[in-house]
């Protein structure tokens, strides 16, 4: 079971005008949006899918994670290789 976060692109031109690029029309009835960097969105989706699949090697071994550490580094700390992450991304 794979979980997908509905998303679209928010683009800002040189004059500051914001345009929503939503080819699937997922946000047609929405009045407000949140912007998240693309790599952070992918990381969040991978984390959610890892939790759903109970796929994490051992959360307890992580210990305290510094607040300054990027979310993306969790995969490395959990013991995932680049190949493991590439496989998870292909599931999208």
C-alpha positions, 0 to 999 in steps of 0.5 A: 500500500503506497500513500500519495500526498496530493500536490501541485506546483506553485510558481512565482514569476519575476513580478511576484505573481503566484500561479498554481500549476495543477494539471489533475485539478486536485485543488480546484475547490481549495482556497488556501495552499501550503508550499513545500520544497520538492525534495522535502515533499518526496522525503515526507512521502517516503517516510509515510510509506516507510511507516505504513509498510513498517519498513524502518530498520530501527527507530530506537537506534536513532537516539536524539536527532538534532533539530538542525539535521535535515529530515532527509538524513533520517534515511541514512541514519536508518541504514538505507542505501541510495539503492534502497531509496531509489527503489522506494521512489520508483514505487510512486 
